[in-house]
Structures are given as structure tokens and as C-alpha cells.
């Protein structure tokens, strides 16, 4: 008798090196839940370049990042650079120290490995704005615009188009 193949969409599960080091048990649990619900290709990158290469060669697989905010930002930057950020929803299973998961909490991603993995499989997609400047830099998460107590008398014109472009990206939560 053969084992039944999971019916979900194909996933590329990128498991960040730091997550594997910090909390291997949560990584194992997330991997088990994802593998039970979808056809999964696992990627265990040791360097940022390996992560970029895996995301660039993912084909039709939807990316799932298992890691902290830094791993999420690296994936968003890579997919943005490849112009594939709008193609598929990006899912996150947050694994790491509490202070390294502030962005995932802000985005409303479940903090439990099982709940986050289930959300990656069947959660609701949500479009999020992504701010991009003229040099191609992006901002995800909190944006602070420092301001003094006083407004300059004659306002100096700011480059009108420096921050007027944004893209949408989706995250499963």
C-alpha cells in the first residue's frame, strides 16, 4: 500500500540557518505540518546567496520562510528584485528569539509554529504595501520619518517622486 500524496499546492520551504540553530524543535514541527499538507521541497540555505538562488529557481512553488524577521526581509528583497513579489503569497513561520520576531507580530502572523504552518497552508492572503525609493531600496514594517519640533519657515521642496512608488505583496496569515 502506498502513502497518499498531500493535495495542497507545491511549496518551497526555506528554513533559515539561524532558526535551525535557535529552535530546531519548532523547525521540525513546522516542517512536519507543512509536509503533511502539501508537496514540499525543502531548502536549508547556509548563506544568503543560497537562499536567493533557491527562491529564483522555485518554479511554481509558493515560498514559505521558516525563520525570523531578518529571513523574511531577505526573502522579500529577493522576490522584489526578481519582480516576483506579486506572483505568489509569501508565507512565514516565525521561529527565533522574541525580539527577532517583531515584524511578524506586527503583520499578524501566528507566533506558534503549528498555527503558523497551518496558516501557510490554508490561511487568508492579505495584500500589503511595500515602499520603494528611486534606488530600489524597500521598506517593510515600521517606517519612521523624523521630525523636529519646528517646521521650516519656507518648506523646501522634496523630490516629488522619491517615495511615490509602491508595490503590493501578499502574506498568508
Backbone as ProteinMPNN parsed JSONL, in Angstrom:
{"seq_chain_A": "XXXXXXXXXXXXXXXXXXXXXXXXXXXXXXXXXXXXXXXXXXXXXXXXXXXXXXXXXXXXXXXXXXXXXXXXXXXXXXXXXXXXXXXXXXXXXXXXXXXXXXXXXXXXXXXXXXXXXXXXXXXXXXXXXXXXXXXXXXXXXXXXXXXXXXXXXXXXXXXXXXXXXXXXXXXXX", "coords_chain_A": {"N_chain_A": [[0.844, -1.161, 0.0], [0.608, 2.212, -0.824], [1.711, 5.427, 0.349], [-0.443, 8.239, 0.681], [-0.284, 11.094, -1.379], [0.106, 14.499, -0.395], [-2.436, 16.934, -1.032], [-2.215, 19.667, -1.368], [-1.049, 22.89, -2.725], [2.138, 23.122, -4.434], [5.037, 23.754, -2.463], [7.883, 25.761, -1.662], [9.893, 25.419, 0.903], [11.808, 27.363, 2.809], [14.188, 27.086, 5.122], [15.598, 28.93, 7.471], [18.997, 29.284, 8.501], [19.633, 30.322, 11.049], [17.236, 29.897, 12.427], [17.197, 27.107, 12.498], [19.3, 26.688, 14.203], [18.634, 28.079, 16.575], [16.06, 27.156, 17.42], [15.456, 24.243, 16.91], [13.476, 22.313, 17.364], [10.964, 23.613, 16.971], [11.285, 24.192, 14.28], [11.332, 21.585, 13.217], [8.727, 20.734, 13.849], [7.175, 22.608, 12.373], [8.041, 21.93, 9.775], [7.068, 19.271, 9.616], [4.255, 19.686, 9.75], [3.853, 21.239, 7.424], [4.786, 19.472, 5.432], [2.909, 17.459, 5.689], [0.65, 18.626, 4.659], [1.06, 19.544, 2.062], [2.798, 19.358, -1.117], [6.159, 19.441, -0.774], [9.255, 21.09, -1.207], [12.231, 21.148, 0.376], [14.511, 23.623, 1.491], [17.617, 24.294, 2.763], [19.344, 26.717, 3.326], [22.715, 27.817, 3.714], [23.914, 30.22, 3.345], [23.126, 33.675, 2.486], [23.182, 33.921, -0.29], [22.621, 31.341, -1.191], [19.969, 31.153, -0.398], [18.817, 33.122, -2.032], [19.295, 31.992, -4.544], [17.746, 29.646, -4.389], [15.136, 30.739, -4.166], [14.982, 32.052, -6.604], [14.923, 29.927, -8.343], [12.583, 28.56, -7.913], [10.361, 27.876, -9.421], [7.023, 26.894, -9.894], [6.443, 26.728, -7.27], [5.154, 27.882, -4.181], [6.603, 30.226, -1.995], [7.656, 29.599, 1.374], [8.836, 30.844, 4.298], [10.76, 29.815, 6.963], [11.711, 31.155, 9.787], [13.21, 34.111, 11.267], [12.475, 37.692, 11.474], [14.543, 38.821, 9.961], [15.102, 36.844, 8.058], [12.654, 36.836, 6.704], [12.677, 39.452, 5.621], [14.904, 39.225, 3.913], [13.915, 37.383, 2.063], [11.746, 38.848, 0.995], [13.138, 41.019, -0.157], [14.648, 39.652, -2.113], [12.639, 38.443, -3.75], [11.381, 40.761, -4.583], [13.436, 41.999, -6.042], [13.63, 40.142, -8.099], [11.299, 40.64, -9.319], [9.027, 39.184, -8.639], [7.381, 39.339, -6.519], [4.671, 39.855, -6.421], [3.621, 37.651, -7.543], [3.085, 35.182, -6.08], [1.661, 34.471, -2.867], [3.594, 35.102, -0.015], [4.598, 33.126, 2.616], [5.115, 32.913, 6.156], [6.68, 31.228, 8.782], [7.222, 31.992, 11.893], [10.198, 31.667, 13.623], [12.419, 31.955, 16.193], [14.248, 34.13, 18.466], [12.236, 36.091, 20.724], [12.555, 38.925, 20.444], [13.435, 39.088, 17.842], [11.282, 38.763, 16.269], [9.5, 40.815, 15.86], [8.442, 42.124, 13.556], [6.966, 40.055, 12.361], [4.985, 39.698, 14.289], [3.745, 42.197, 14.139], [2.683, 42.01, 11.585], [0.692, 40.209, 12.01], [1.067, 37.481, 11.959], [0.653, 34.178, 13.114], [2.294, 33.204, 16.136], [2.912, 30.711, 17.072], [4.413, 27.678, 16.047], [2.951, 25.53, 14.907], [0.383, 26.682, 14.396], [1.154, 28.774, 12.682], [2.271, 27.329, 10.539], [0.011, 25.954, 9.675], [-1.512, 28.154, 8.874], [0.065, 28.991, 6.766], [-0.499, 27.01, 4.99], [-3.315, 27.114, 4.613], [-4.271, 29.651, 5.183], [-5.627, 33.022, 5.114], [-4.995, 35.227, 2.416], [-3.355, 38.376, 2.368], [-3.034, 41.581, 1.084], [-0.23, 43.701, 1.166], [1.342, 46.877, 1.515], [4.345, 48.019, -0.011], [7.008, 50.034, 0.33], [9.047, 51.741, -1.929], [12.098, 53.235, -2.859], [13.792, 55.524, -5.15], [16.243, 54.337, -5.652], [15.781, 51.681, -5.549], [15.635, 50.566, -3.081], [13.809, 49.072, -0.358], [11.102, 49.22, 2.034], [9.855, 47.487, 4.702], [7.572, 46.934, 7.209], [7.943, 48.939, 10.119], [8.093, 52.417, 9.578], [9.83, 55.282, 10.12], [9.617, 58.72, 10.111], [11.645, 61.136, 10.807], [11.075, 64.07, 12.696], [11.452, 67.417, 13.602], [10.78, 69.649, 16.324], [9.985, 71.969, 15.175], [8.654, 73.321, 12.165], [10.217, 74.0, 9.095], [10.415, 77.412, 7.989], [9.965, 78.54, 5.067], [8.886, 75.861, 3.304], [11.038, 73.428, 2.076], [11.143, 72.126, -1.144], [10.694, 68.681, -1.672], [12.115, 65.893, -3.377], [9.774, 64.984, -5.611], [9.093, 62.469, -6.647], [10.459, 60.571, -5.187], [9.548, 58.792, -3.126], [7.111, 57.896, -4.095], [6.316, 55.576, -5.315], [4.979, 52.365, -4.944], [4.643, 48.907, -4.253], [2.486, 46.057, -4.187], [2.361, 43.323, -1.995], [1.742, 39.992, -0.902], [0.874, 38.235, 2.027], [0.51, 35.204, 3.743], [-1.617, 34.615, 6.432]], "CA_chain_A": [[0.0, 0.0, 0.0], [1.451, 3.397, -0.912], [1.261, 6.594, 1.12], [-1.159, 9.215, -0.116], [0.416, 12.365, -1.568], [-0.666, 15.666, 0.027], [-3.135, 17.549, -2.15], [-2.019, 21.117, -1.408], [-0.198, 23.442, -3.768], [3.557, 22.871, -4.151], [5.69, 24.786, -1.659], [9.322, 25.787, -1.404], [10.059, 25.784, 2.308], [13.164, 27.827, 3.057], [14.404, 27.072, 6.564], [16.75, 29.772, 7.778], [20.041, 28.667, 9.323], [19.504, 30.783, 12.429], [16.085, 29.203, 13.015], [17.611, 25.728, 12.768], [20.22, 26.723, 15.337], [17.993, 28.614, 17.779], [14.91, 26.367, 17.88], [15.318, 23.114, 15.999], [12.209, 21.601, 17.602], [9.903, 24.349, 16.267], [11.534, 23.991, 12.851], [10.895, 20.225, 12.891], [7.267, 20.72, 13.916], [6.674, 23.344, 11.208], [8.318, 21.111, 8.6], [6.145, 18.136, 9.618], [2.914, 20.176, 9.417], [3.857, 21.649, 6.019], [4.931, 18.275, 4.59], [1.668, 16.693, 5.764], [-0.432, 19.311, 3.966], [1.391, 20.0, 0.708], [4.025, 18.83, -1.718], [7.163, 20.375, -0.266], [10.686, 20.982, -1.465], [12.931, 21.826, 1.465], [15.771, 24.302, 1.2], [18.326, 24.603, 4.004], [20.477, 27.536, 2.903], [23.755, 28.185, 4.681], [24.297, 31.603, 3.074], [22.075, 34.45, 1.814], [23.225, 33.644, -1.723], [21.904, 30.084, -1.414], [18.548, 31.458, -0.277], [18.442, 33.836, -3.249], [19.296, 31.023, -5.645], [16.585, 28.773, -4.23], [13.933, 31.498, -4.496], [15.0, 32.34, -8.039], [14.685, 28.685, -9.087], [11.49, 27.833, -7.262], [9.339, 27.453, -10.38], [5.643, 27.184, -9.497], [6.293, 26.52, -5.825], [4.936, 29.086, -3.381], [7.632, 30.268, -0.938], [7.355, 29.657, 2.802], [10.073, 31.092, 5.036], [10.762, 29.433, 8.377], [12.804, 31.934, 10.353], [12.871, 35.353, 11.957], [12.204, 38.854, 10.62], [15.651, 39.004, 9.036], [14.903, 35.892, 6.959], [11.52, 37.339, 5.933], [13.12, 40.613, 4.843], [15.781, 38.738, 2.841], [13.057, 36.784, 1.035], [11.006, 39.929, 0.341], [14.084, 41.741, -1.02], [14.993, 38.804, -3.254], [11.481, 38.336, -4.639], [11.18, 42.089, -5.164], [14.47, 42.191, -7.049], [13.286, 39.259, -9.219], [9.99, 41.097, -9.778], [8.101, 38.073, -8.445], [6.752, 39.513, -5.209], [3.221, 39.837, -6.592], [3.246, 36.399, -8.182], [2.518, 34.264, -5.099], [1.715, 34.923, -1.475], [4.756, 34.655, 0.746], [4.178, 32.715, 3.954], [6.167, 32.927, 7.168], [6.535, 30.521, 10.054], [8.225, 32.682, 12.703], [10.997, 30.879, 14.565], [13.566, 32.732, 16.632], [14.043, 34.822, 19.741], [11.091, 37.001, 20.753], [12.905, 40.256, 19.931], [13.707, 38.999, 16.405], [10.02, 38.447, 15.594], [8.618, 41.977, 15.992], [7.736, 42.352, 12.297], [5.958, 39.003, 12.168], [3.866, 40.016, 15.19], [3.068, 43.359, 13.567], [1.938, 41.551, 10.408], [-0.407, 39.352, 12.431], [1.384, 36.079, 11.729], [0.635, 33.417, 14.372], [3.639, 33.006, 16.673], [3.085, 29.289, 17.335], [4.875, 27.013, 14.828], [1.861, 24.742, 14.307], [-0.62, 27.612, 13.867], [1.734, 29.495, 11.544], [2.389, 26.39, 9.424], [-1.353, 25.745, 9.15], [-1.885, 29.381, 8.164], [0.801, 28.98, 5.494], [-1.185, 26.068, 4.103], [-4.718, 27.415, 4.32], [-4.647, 30.951, 5.724], [-6.106, 34.07, 4.226], [-3.978, 36.117, 1.848], [-3.59, 39.791, 2.623], [-2.127, 42.459, 0.356], [0.47, 44.68, 1.984], [2.103, 47.858, 0.751], [5.796, 47.966, 0.077], [7.533, 51.324, -0.087], [10.295, 51.625, -2.686], [12.655, 54.523, -3.254], [14.34, 55.556, -6.513], [17.426, 53.484, -5.796], [15.367, 50.287, -5.476], [15.539, 50.126, -1.69], [12.436, 48.837, 0.073], [10.812, 49.317, 3.461], [8.806, 46.592, 5.176], [7.452, 47.113, 8.651], [7.825, 50.3, 10.631], [8.787, 53.496, 8.888], [9.856, 56.497, 10.929], [10.048, 59.934, 9.437], [11.985, 62.008, 11.933], [10.657, 65.447, 12.564], [11.813, 68.247, 14.741], [9.675, 70.359, 16.958], [9.598, 73.11, 14.347], [8.561, 73.134, 10.72], [10.963, 75.083, 8.461], [9.574, 78.512, 7.524], [9.502, 78.142, 3.746], [9.153, 74.429, 3.142], [11.921, 73.104, 0.962], [10.52, 71.05, -1.909], [11.336, 67.371, -1.63], [11.968, 65.205, -4.651], [8.382, 64.55, -5.631], [8.866, 61.061, -6.969], [11.387, 59.687, -4.473], [8.849, 57.745, -2.388], [5.717, 57.802, -4.509], [6.015, 54.279, -5.905], [4.904, 51.253, -4.019], [4.146, 47.659, -4.806], [1.725, 45.24, -3.254], [2.783, 41.942, -1.827], [0.778, 39.272, -0.1], [1.406, 37.312, 3.026], [-0.503, 34.303, 4.313], [-1.678, 34.687, 7.9]], "C_chain_A": [[0.899, 1.237, 0.0], [0.845, 4.54, -0.106], [0.587, 7.583, 0.188], [-0.363, 10.516, -0.182], [-0.458, 13.507, -1.057], [-1.244, 16.388, -1.186], [-2.878, 19.039, -2.3], [-1.115, 21.566, -2.547], [1.271, 23.189, -3.431], [4.198, 24.064, -3.437], [7.202, 24.637, -1.721], [9.472, 26.293, 0.018], [11.53, 26.088, 2.55], [13.334, 27.944, 4.567], [15.72, 27.779, 6.867], [17.716, 29.072, 8.731], [19.932, 29.055, 10.795], [18.341, 30.076, 13.13], [16.446, 27.764, 13.363], [18.499, 25.665, 14.003], [19.507, 27.087, 16.636], [16.897, 27.692, 18.314], [14.615, 25.245, 16.893], [14.012, 22.361, 16.157], [11.046, 22.291, 16.892], [10.053, 24.195, 14.762], [11.031, 22.617, 12.422], [9.373, 20.13, 12.874], [6.668, 21.42, 12.699], [6.87, 22.53, 9.932], [7.332, 19.953, 8.498], [4.731, 18.557, 9.214], [2.845, 20.546, 7.939], [3.935, 20.44, 5.09], [3.666, 17.427, 4.595], [0.562, 17.318, 4.918], [-0.152, 19.732, 2.544], [2.601, 19.244, 0.186], [5.11, 19.861, -1.46], [8.539, 20.041, -0.811], [11.36, 21.795, -0.371], [14.227, 22.442, 0.972], [16.378, 24.71, 2.533], [19.558, 25.442, 3.669], [21.441, 27.834, 4.039], [24.165, 29.642, 4.528], [23.12, 32.349, 2.445], [22.033, 34.178, 0.302], [22.488, 32.347, -2.061], [20.392, 30.298, -1.315], [18.047, 32.162, -1.54], [18.337, 32.883, -4.435], [18.068, 30.106, -5.577], [15.288, 29.498, -4.601], [13.851, 31.793, -5.995], [14.642, 31.111, -8.866], [13.488, 27.902, -8.563], [10.405, 27.349, -8.216], [7.953, 27.862, -9.913], [5.41, 27.025, -7.997], [6.124, 27.858, -5.096], [5.933, 29.092, -2.231], [7.049, 30.369, 0.472], [8.698, 29.81, 3.5], [9.868, 30.667, 6.48], [11.969, 30.137, 8.983], [12.294, 33.19, 11.011], [12.618, 36.48, 10.954], [13.299, 39.075, 9.584], [15.507, 38.084, 7.831], [13.733, 36.327, 6.074], [11.945, 38.501, 5.053], [14.029, 40.203, 3.693], [14.953, 38.133, 1.711], [12.278, 37.86, 0.275], [11.928, 40.696, -0.607], [14.408, 40.935, -2.278], [13.831, 38.72, -4.235], [11.173, 39.676, -5.299], [12.189, 42.342, -6.285], [14.185, 41.341, -8.299], [11.962, 39.64, -9.874], [8.944, 39.98, -9.705], [7.348, 38.179, -7.127], [5.231, 39.436, -5.304], [2.716, 38.507, -7.134], [2.525, 35.447, -7.225], [2.567, 34.905, -3.723], [2.944, 34.319, -0.816], [4.282, 34.319, 2.149], [5.389, 32.706, 4.876], [5.75, 32.062, 8.346], [7.618, 31.116, 10.946], [8.885, 31.752, 13.721], [12.219, 31.713, 14.915], [13.278, 33.369, 17.968], [12.922, 35.848, 19.628], [11.406, 38.356, 20.117], [13.183, 40.242, 18.43], [12.443, 38.71, 15.602], [9.02, 39.598, 15.654], [7.812, 42.221, 14.716], [6.66, 41.303, 12.079], [4.754, 39.23, 13.081], [3.06, 41.18, 14.634], [2.204, 42.958, 12.374], [0.782, 40.627, 10.758], [-0.183, 37.878, 12.165], [1.331, 35.341, 13.056], [2.054, 33.112, 14.828], [3.934, 31.556, 17.034], [3.435, 28.578, 16.028], [3.763, 26.23, 14.141], [0.829, 25.665, 13.674], [-0.096, 28.355, 12.646], [1.87, 28.583, 10.327], [1.02, 26.098, 8.827], [-1.842, 26.965, 8.388], [-1.168, 29.458, 6.814], [0.122, 28.064, 4.492], [-2.569, 26.559, 3.691], [-5.179, 28.766, 4.832], [-5.147, 31.9, 4.658], [-4.93, 34.882, 3.689], [-4.379, 37.554, 2.136], [-2.571, 40.588, 1.834], [-1.53, 43.478, 1.31], [1.232, 45.637, 1.078], [3.591, 47.678, 1.006], [6.314, 49.287, -0.479], [8.879, 51.124, -0.761], [10.799, 53.016, -3.04], [13.27, 54.41, -4.651], [15.529, 54.63, -6.712], [17.065, 52.003, -5.715], [15.301, 49.748, -4.066], [14.083, 49.978, -1.286], [12.32, 48.965, 1.586], [9.657, 48.372, 3.752], [8.746, 46.772, 6.679], [7.367, 48.581, 8.998], [8.665, 51.275, 9.82], [8.683, 54.721, 9.774], [10.349, 57.635, 10.077], [10.343, 60.928, 10.546], [11.545, 63.44, 11.662], [11.063, 66.217, 13.798], [10.574, 68.885, 15.331], [9.16, 71.483, 16.095], [9.519, 72.695, 12.89], [9.334, 74.283, 10.086], [10.032, 76.135, 7.864], [9.115, 78.314, 6.083], [9.881, 76.672, 3.56], [10.007, 74.205, 1.906], [11.288, 71.972, 0.175], [11.361, 69.771, -1.846], [11.166, 66.744, -3.007], [10.604, 64.542, -4.686], [8.228, 63.053, -5.848], [9.762, 60.11, -6.188], [10.677, 58.542, -3.766], [7.41, 57.581, -2.859], [5.364, 56.478, -5.17], [5.914, 53.24, -4.801], [4.355, 50.041, -4.759], [3.297, 46.983, -3.744], [2.375, 43.89, -3.152], [1.812, 41.299, -0.871], [1.481, 38.367, 0.881], [0.246, 36.463, 3.527], [-0.465, 34.459, 5.819], [-2.934, 34.026, 8.405]], "O_chain_A": [[1.864, 1.29, 0.763], [-0.368, 4.609, 0.093], [0.998, 7.745, -0.961], [0.166, 10.983, 0.827], [-1.67, 13.48, -1.273], [-0.612, 16.445, -2.241], [-3.301, 19.623, -3.297], [-0.501, 20.753, -3.238], [1.614, 23.055, -2.256], [3.936, 25.22, -3.766], [7.73, 23.529, -1.82], [9.207, 27.461, 0.301], [12.382, 25.201, 2.504], [12.709, 28.786, 5.211], [16.802, 27.283, 6.555], [17.302, 28.362, 9.648], [20.116, 28.219, 11.679], [18.455, 29.701, 14.297], [16.043, 27.259, 14.41], [18.45, 24.696, 14.76], [19.75, 26.474, 17.675], [16.811, 27.467, 19.522], [13.643, 25.3, 16.14], [13.49, 21.821, 15.181], [10.223, 21.619, 16.271], [9.059, 24.08, 14.046], [10.38, 22.49, 11.385], [8.799, 19.511, 11.979], [5.756, 20.89, 12.064], [5.965, 22.449, 9.101], [6.812, 19.677, 7.416], [4.079, 17.869, 8.429], [1.874, 20.2, 7.266], [3.235, 20.385, 4.079], [3.377, 16.746, 3.612], [-0.364, 16.622, 4.502], [-1.051, 20.236, 1.872], [3.323, 18.585, 0.935], [4.995, 21.014, -1.876], [8.94, 18.879, -0.873], [11.089, 22.985, -0.212], [14.941, 21.866, 0.152], [15.737, 25.388, 3.336], [20.684, 24.946, 3.721], [21.033, 28.072, 5.176], [24.7, 30.24, 5.462], [22.205, 31.715, 1.921], [20.963, 34.205, -0.305], [21.814, 32.26, -3.087], [19.627, 29.692, -2.065], [16.977, 31.834, -2.054], [17.399, 32.964, -5.228], [17.435, 29.83, -6.596], [14.434, 28.926, -5.28], [12.766, 31.781, -6.577], [14.115, 31.239, -9.972], [13.409, 26.69, -8.763], [9.605, 26.49, -7.847], [7.72, 29.023, -9.576], [4.284, 27.176, -7.523], [6.843, 28.823, -5.354], [6.099, 28.076, -1.556], [6.097, 31.107, 0.727], [9.597, 28.991, 3.31], [8.924, 31.102, 7.14], [13.112, 29.759, 8.724], [11.101, 33.327, 11.282], [12.556, 36.251, 9.746], [13.014, 39.471, 8.454], [15.762, 38.5, 6.702], [13.797, 36.208, 4.85], [11.612, 38.536, 3.868], [13.938, 40.773, 2.606], [15.254, 38.345, 0.536], [12.162, 37.794, -0.949], [11.543, 40.991, -1.739], [14.435, 41.482, -3.38], [14.025, 38.909, -5.436], [10.748, 39.715, -6.454], [11.828, 42.843, -7.35], [14.465, 41.767, -9.42], [11.555, 39.034, -10.865], [8.093, 39.846, -10.585], [6.744, 37.206, -6.675], [4.575, 38.997, -4.36], [1.509, 38.269, -7.176], [1.444, 34.957, -7.553], [3.403, 35.766, -3.45], [3.279, 33.156, -1.044], [3.635, 35.139, 2.801], [6.526, 32.519, 4.442], [4.625, 32.149, 8.839], [8.796, 30.797, 10.788], [8.221, 31.139, 14.558], [12.967, 32.129, 14.03], [12.205, 33.181, 18.542], [12.691, 36.408, 18.556], [10.608, 38.874, 19.336], [13.167, 41.301, 17.803], [12.512, 38.443, 14.402], [7.817, 39.378, 15.513], [6.615, 42.499, 14.792], [5.553, 41.633, 11.653], [3.619, 38.977, 12.678], [1.829, 41.154, 14.656], [1.12, 43.506, 12.177], [-0.026, 40.295, 9.891], [-1.137, 37.1, 12.147], [1.902, 35.815, 14.039], [2.92, 32.8, 14.01], [5.088, 31.205, 17.278], [2.814, 28.85, 15.001], [3.649, 26.268, 12.916], [0.436, 25.451, 12.527], [-0.829, 28.545, 11.676], [1.612, 29.013, 9.202], [0.882, 26.005, 7.607], [-2.514, 26.829, 7.366], [-1.736, 29.94, 5.834], [0.161, 28.312, 3.287], [-2.947, 26.427, 2.527], [-6.384, 29.006, 4.909], [-5.092, 31.614, 3.462], [-3.988, 35.185, 4.421], [-5.559, 37.905, 2.149], [-1.374, 40.309, 1.903], [-2.226, 44.045, 2.152], [1.705, 45.254, 0.008], [4.024, 47.25, 2.076], [6.075, 49.609, -1.643], [9.748, 50.426, -0.237], [10.028, 53.874, -3.469], [13.27, 53.338, -5.256], [15.789, 54.187, -7.831], [17.949, 51.151, -5.803], [14.946, 48.586, -3.867], [13.216, 50.677, -1.811], [13.302, 48.835, 2.316], [8.604, 48.451, 3.118], [9.78, 46.761, 7.347], [6.788, 49.374, 8.255], [9.797, 50.982, 9.433], [7.587, 55.148, 10.136], [11.373, 57.528, 9.403], [9.433, 61.493, 11.152], [11.638, 63.939, 10.54], [11.013, 65.697, 14.913], [9.457, 68.662, 14.863], [8.019, 71.914, 16.256], [10.249, 71.809, 12.448], [9.145, 75.433, 10.482], [8.989, 75.801, 7.302], [7.958, 77.946, 5.877], [11.051, 76.302, 3.649], [9.723, 74.732, 0.83], [10.928, 70.95, 0.759], [12.586, 69.807, -1.957], [10.199, 67.025, -3.715], [10.314, 63.649, -3.891], [7.322, 62.437, -5.287], [9.811, 58.924, -6.517], [11.166, 57.413, -3.803], [6.562, 57.158, -2.073], [4.212, 56.278, -5.553], [6.686, 53.255, -3.843], [3.678, 50.174, -5.779], [3.384, 47.301, -2.558], [2.891, 43.371, -4.142], [1.132, 41.988, -0.111], [2.543, 37.811, 0.599], [-0.866, 36.959, 3.708], [0.609, 34.438, 6.419], [-3.167, 33.983, 9.613]]}, "name": "protein", "num_of_chains": 1, "seq": "XXXXXXXXXXXXXXXXXXXXXXXXXXXXXXXXXXXXXXXXXXXXXXXXXXXXXXXXXXXXXXXXXXXXXXXXXXXXXXXXXXXXXXXXXXXXXXXXXXXXXXXXXXXXXXXXXXXXXXXXXXXXXXXXXXXXXXXXXXXXXXXXXXXXXXXXXXXXXXXXXXXXXXXXXXXXX"}
